[in-house]
Amino acid sequence: MGERRVAVVVEDDEDIRSLLEAVLQQSGFEVHIAATGEVGVELAEAHRPDLVTLDLGLPDIDGFEVARRIRRVSDAHIVMLSARAEEIDTILGLETGADDYLTKPFRPRELRARVEAMMRRRTASKAFGTTASEDAYPSTGTLPVQQLTVLELNGLVLNPATHSTMIDGTEVALTPTEFIILNSLLEAGRVVLTKSDLVRRLRDEDFDAGTYVSTSDERSVEVHLGNLRRKLRDDARTPRWIETVRGVGYRSAPRV
């Protein structure tokens, strides 16, 4: 038997709700369903899910507010689903705590693939068991192997085993996606990661996989990085942790 996986589906359309339930059950999830935002928040708090699919247009409170409330009680991966395709809605969804955003109608196969990538990352984050050394921050060369647990840089300590982030002894709450991006940058050290590199990491692919990365995917990474910097209170002009290499990508700031 595999590890128990729990999902909460928050969707007011009965047909889509049934489709999501079937897709997730086929992927091995115990699924709890809600037709309103209030019930969705209650289920997320009660069942501690690994995944939440969240409709944007709900009859009581909108999906943006539901995402904010779920984020206060859960570290579940949140996939926002909406018929709205405007970029501003995607940005707002990611800024309120969603990890991914899919427009309706969506293909069940695409949803399943994204969910499986999220769950692999979630399982892998619990499997690391050693402590990082200074070698985790090379100035040049290839990317380090993902086998280290505790990463530290300039007062920031990130522990994938406990999914915790501390700054000068104070914990900072990050979404799963923000955590993965930060973990990737700290692992890479002074090696620059492009937006495409980070998109592929979020898909649980190799950096050099060569798979297609859309402008929308890259824009999502920008939004997540902006959220991450805001939570860390890291000034992009004088970065303590995340440095932008203009026209190329991102890397860890130098040690001080």
Secondary structure, DSSP 8 states (H G I E B T S, - for coil): ----EEEEEE-S-HHHHHHHHHHHHHTTEEEEEESSHHHHHHHHHHH--SEEEEESS-SSS-HHHHHHHHHHH---EEEEEES---HHHHHHHHHTT-SEEEESS--HHHHHHHHHHHHHHHHHHTT--SB--GGGS-SSSS---S---BEEETTEEEETTTTEEEETTEE----HHHHHHHHHHHHHTTS-B-HHHHHHHHTT--TT------HHHHHHHHHHHHHHHHHHT--SSS-SSEEEETTTEEEE----
